Amino acid sequence: MGMRLRGASYGKLRLAPPFGISFPATAHARFHFIAAGDVHIRPAAGDPARLGCGDAVLLPRGDAHAIVSAPGVSSRPLESFETTPLCAEVCALTEYAPGTCRTKDVLIFTGQMEFELDTLHPLVGLMPAVMSVGALLGRQPEIPPLLAAMEREMATDRAGTAGILARLADVVAATIVRGWVECGCGDATGWVEALRDPRLGRVIAALHRDPGRDWSVAEMAAEMGSSRSVFAERFVAATGTTPLRYVAALRMRLAEQWIARDRMSIDMAARRLGYASQAAFSRAYKRVTGQTPGHARAAARPERPAEAPPL
């Protein structure tokens, strides 16, 4: 349902204070785990927050931010640091001035992670800009052992350490999201109710798996195992919109991503979403978004250059 995470790239950072790294805004979520030392996370909007050894945070929308050794320290862009590949998906970043006291080294494991539907799922937009593992420690007994395992792996150079850290980071980040969903934080109450209802959640999952299918309310109700009236009433109560409007909005959000960000042809997007013609798709797109697919393509931001940092 768009809530699964998969790691895209990771970095193992070893830095000696004072230091500061600016992380640019990305289309991916950003995860940080502090394995040694103290740092401050400085979001583009909002107050800085201190992170200590064993802390982990997730920025679900990949907002721009900085990690600094102290509040007043300036930061350098991530791409200005040199990195060394450790394996296919993990790079190492090590920097300290000659003569620096190495006993104060800060160790950070960081990663970019993709939601199944990137930032398209409504829940992602409702999440806080920065989500901390600290809120879960008293309620999720599985979290401390995972964090302890990450600390141990960061402190060693054993075979397979980079890959193990990447998998542990995926689990911790997904657990942060799950904990937020389960406690019904923010304004997501209706969505949380939908996700907690196995039968309704099954319908939403089916819609996201096959958005190009010509869904009818009767087919969705059958997926839930209820009458059309009961299904429609439950769906509106949980999501705030009708089933057919939800399907239309989902299709057009996907189309916008494919056309504007992924540079897919309009005809290909129309066919993937089940439209018989490009004209029919364009009419539906304009009805939902207020603009034509061609306008969305023209207004899209340029793609990120190929030389962007891997972390």
ABEGO torsion letter per residue (X at the ends): XGABBBBABBBBBBBBOBBBBBBBBBABBBBBBBABEBBBBBBABEBBBBBBBGBBBBBAAGBBBBBBABAABBBBBAAABBBBBABAABBBBBBBBBGBBAAABBBBBBBBBBBAAEAABAAAAABBABBBAAAAAAABAAAAAAAAAAAAAAABABBGAAAAAAAAAAAAAAAAAAAAAAAGBEAAAAAAAAAABAAAAAAAAAAAABAABBBBAAAAAAAAGBBAAAAAAAAAAAAGBBAAAAAAAAAAAAAAAAAAAAGBBAAAAAAAAGBABAAAAAAAAAAAAGBBAAAAAAABBBBBBAABBAX
